[in-house]
Amino acid sequence: MKNILLINCSKRKKNTYNLLLQAQENLKTHDFSTEIINLHDYKINFCIGCECCILKGYCILNDDVNILMEKLKKCDGFIIGTPVYLNNMSGILKAFIDRTCVWFHRSDIAGKPSFLIINTQGSGAKNTLKSIEESLRQWGVFSCGHALRIGSKIHSKPLTSDELSTFMNIVCNKTEYTPSFKDVSYFSVQKALAMNIFSLDKAFWIENNWNELYFYPNSKINMFKKFYGQFLYSMISKNLIKAKSNKNAISN
Ligand SMILES: Cc1cc2nc3c(=O)[nH]c(=O)nc-3n(C[C@H](O)[C@H](O)[C@H](O)COP(=O)(O)O)c2cc1C
C-alpha cells in the first residue's frame, strides 16, 4: 500500500486542514495509507546560514527538522497544504524549506511525487504556487498537480479525486512524470554546479548516476528536452571551468 504524507502548514486546523482532510478522504477511497501532520507540532528553528549542511553534510541545529525530513524520505508521495500569507507561503513552511537546503544540492527525495494545496481569501495563490514549485523543483521533486481555493468557496468546492488523479497515478507508477523545460533547466544547472563546484555534491551525483542523465530517473523525457538539457549543461560547465581558472590565475 502506498503511503502519502499530508502536511498542514497553518497553525489553525481550519481551511488548509479541511482541504487536506478532503484529500485524505479521496486517497483513502483509492487505497492509499495516509498521515496528516501539522508543521506547528514540530520544533523548526530558523536556518542560521552556516552552510554546514552543504559543505560538511550535517546540520548543527538540534530540533525536529530531521524527523520531518525522514518522514518525507519514507513516504511514497506527499501533499503540502498552505494558506497564503502576504501573497506567499506561510512562514513556517518557508522556515522548513530553508532548513532543507542540503536537498537543493544532494536531494534524498528527488523523483518523489508531490501535490500542492493553496488557499487564500482572494490574492496571492498563483505567486505562492510558483514560489513553492521553485523549491520543489530544486528538491528534484515531481510536481504532479495543485488545487487552489478561495476561503469562501472551500466548502462549496470540495477537493475531488479527479484533481488528485495525476498525482495518484504517478505515485502508483501507472503514469511516468514528464518534466517541463523548466524542470530540465533546473536539473542541468544543478548537475553543472554539482560536477564543477562542491566535491560532496559531485560524489553524490556520481553515486546516483545522475551525471549520466538529462533528468531524474522514472520520468519520460523527449529528444528536444535532452538536447536542450545537454546544451545548457555544457554551456554552464564551460563558464564555471573558465571562472575557476581565472580565479586561480588571479590568486597565483
Ligand atoms: C498573516 C496573514 C496573511 C494573509 N495574507 C493573505 C493574502 O496576502 N491574501 C489573501 O487573499 N489572504 C491572506 N490571508 C488569509 C488566509 O490566506 C486565508 O484566510 C486562509 O484561508 C487561512 O487558512 P487557514 O484557515 O488554514 O489558516 C492572510 C492571513 C493571515 C493570517
Ligand as a Chemical Component Dictionary entry (heavy atoms), coordinates in Angstrom:
data_LIG
# 
_chem_comp.id                   LIG 
_chem_comp.type                 NON-POLYMER 
_chem_comp.pdbx_formal_charge   0 
_chem_comp.three_letter_code    LIG 
# 
loop_
_chem_comp_atom.comp_id 
_chem_comp_atom.atom_id 
_chem_comp_atom.alt_atom_id 
_chem_comp_atom.type_symbol 
_chem_comp_atom.charge 
_chem_comp_atom.model_Cartn_x 
_chem_comp_atom.model_Cartn_y 
_chem_comp_atom.model_Cartn_z 
_chem_comp_atom.pdbx_ordinal 
LIG C1  C1  C 0 -0.834 36.799 8.319  1  
LIG C2  C2  C 0 -1.870 36.544 7.279  2  
LIG C3  C3  C 0 -1.657 36.979 5.995  3  
LIG C4  C4  C 0 -2.602 36.746 4.996  4  
LIG N1  N1  N 0 -2.350 37.185 3.746  5  
LIG C5  C5  C 0 -3.265 36.992 2.774  6  
LIG C6  C6  C 0 -3.045 37.476 1.452  7  
LIG O1  O1  O 0 -1.989 38.029 1.127  8  
LIG N2  N2  N 0 -4.004 37.295 0.536  9  
LIG C7  C7  C 0 -5.174 36.677 0.820  10 
LIG O2  O2  O 0 -6.023 36.560 -0.032 11 
LIG N3  N3  N 0 -5.407 36.155 2.072  12 
LIG C8  C8  C 0 -4.489 36.304 3.044  13 
LIG N4  N4  N 0 -4.712 35.810 4.303  14 
LIG C9  C9  C 0 -5.911 34.982 4.536  15 
LIG C10 C10 C 0 -5.600 33.478 4.527  16 
LIG O3  O3  O 0 -4.825 33.084 3.439  17 
LIG C11 C11 C 0 -6.902 32.662 4.482  18 
LIG O4  O4  O 0 -7.783 33.085 5.469  19 
LIG C12 C12 C 0 -6.661 31.178 4.590  20 
LIG O5  O5  O 0 -7.839 30.505 4.178  21 
LIG C13 C13 C 0 -6.344 30.763 6.027  22 
LIG O6  O6  O 0 -6.098 29.372 6.059  23 
LIG P1  P1  P 0 -6.211 28.521 7.422  24 
LIG O7  O7  O 0 -7.646 28.529 7.837  25 
LIG O8  O8  O 0 -5.741 27.175 7.075  26 
LIG O9  O9  O 0 -5.317 29.190 8.426  27 
LIG C14 C14 C 0 -3.786 36.033 5.312  28 
LIG C15 C15 C 0 -3.999 35.596 6.609  29 
LIG C16 C16 C 0 -3.069 35.845 7.586  30 
LIG C17 C17 C 0 -3.301 35.343 8.991  31 
# 
loop_
_chem_comp_bond.comp_id 
_chem_comp_bond.atom_id_1 
_chem_comp_bond.atom_id_2 
_chem_comp_bond.value_order 
_chem_comp_bond.pdbx_ordinal 
LIG C1  C2  SING 1  
LIG C2  C3  SING 2  
LIG C2  C16 DOUB 3  
LIG C3  C4  DOUB 4  
LIG C4  N1  SING 5  
LIG C4  C14 SING 6  
LIG N1  C5  DOUB 7  
LIG C5  C6  SING 8  
LIG C5  C8  SING 9  
LIG C6  O1  DOUB 10 
LIG C6  N2  SING 11 
LIG N2  C7  SING 12 
LIG C7  O2  DOUB 13 
LIG C7  N3  SING 14 
LIG N3  C8  DOUB 15 
LIG C8  N4  SING 16 
LIG N4  C9  SING 17 
LIG N4  C14 SING 18 
LIG C9  C10 SING 19 
LIG C10 O3  SING 20 
LIG C10 C11 SING 21 
LIG C11 O4  SING 22 
LIG C11 C12 SING 23 
LIG C12 O5  SING 24 
LIG C12 C13 SING 25 
LIG C13 O6  SING 26 
LIG O6  P1  SING 27 
LIG P1  O7  DOUB 28 
LIG P1  O8  SING 29 
LIG P1  O9  SING 30 
LIG C14 C15 DOUB 31 
LIG C15 C16 SING 32 
LIG C16 C17 SING 33 
# 
